Amino acid sequence: MTTTIVIAWLLCGLGGWAIGRTKGRAGLGAVLGVLLGLIGIAIVAFLPSRRPYAPGSLPWGQAGYGAAPVPPTPQPVPAPSVPAQWASDPSGRHELRWWDGKGWSDFVSDGGVESIDATAGAPGQAGAPGQAGPTA
């Protein structure tokens, strides 16, 4: 009878050690397994791990547990470049309006006839059809 108790006691300690080892707490697992038996093994099974991440796999590049995350350096977003072209008039007053690659000009087209939109502003902006020569 005593031998059975000692073997069960050692197996609980070994079981607690094995479960604790996967969590970085082998010593605590063995102690709880030996002292508390099956209840100690259950406690070790529910303990949080000391190593929540594999070394070098932390998303913010830190090596320690509980370290404050360092946000990544924001990268500048390149502005989409749309080449100079005739496009649908966003104001809706004309069929097409000249996009000079940076902004809308006052040059418009209705039915293939080019003109200047008098309500849009001063004529002759850089990149206008008369200066840049749209061919589309």
Residue pairs with C-beta under 8 A, 6 or more apart in sequence:
8 37
9 34
9 37
10 34
12 33
12 34
12 36
12 37
12 38
12 40
12 41
13 30
13 31
13 33
13 34
14 30
14 33
15 33
15 41
16 29
16 30
16 31
16 32
16 33
16 34
16 40
16 41
16 44
17 26
17 27
17 29
17 30
17 33
18 29
19 29
19 41
19 44
19 45
20 26
20 27
20 28
20 29
20 30
20 32
20 44
20 47
21 29
22 49
23 29
23 44
23 47
23 48
23 49
23 50
23 51
24 49
24 50
24 51
25 44
25 47
25 49
25 50
28 44
28 47
29 40
29 41
29 44
29 47
31 40
32 40
32 41
32 43
32 44
33 40
33 41
33 44
34 40
36 43
50 65
51 65
52 65
55 63
56 63
58 67
59 69
60 67
60 69
60 70
60 71
60 72
61 70
62 68
62 69
62 70
81 101
82 99
82 101
83 101
84 98
84 99
84 100
84 101
84 127
84 132
84 134
85 98
85 99
85 134
85 136
86 96
86 97
86 98
86 99
86 109
86 134
86 136
87 96
87 97
87 99
88 95
88 96
88 97
89 95
89 96
89 97
89 108
90 97
90 104
91 97
91 120
93 108
93 117
93 119
94 108
94 109
94 110
94 117
95 108
95 109
95 110
95 111
96 108
96 109
96 110
97 104
97 105
97 107
97 108
97 109
97 117
98 104
98 105
98 107
98 108
98 109
98 127
98 128
98 129
98 134
99 105
100 125
100 126
100 127
100 128
100 132
101 127
102 127
104 120
105 120
105 125
105 127
105 128
105 129
106 116
106 117
106 120
106 121
106 122
106 123
106 125
106 128
107 114
107 115
107 116
107 117
107 123
107 128
107 129
107 130
108 114
108 115
108 116
108 117
108 120
109 115
114 129
116 123
124 130
124 131
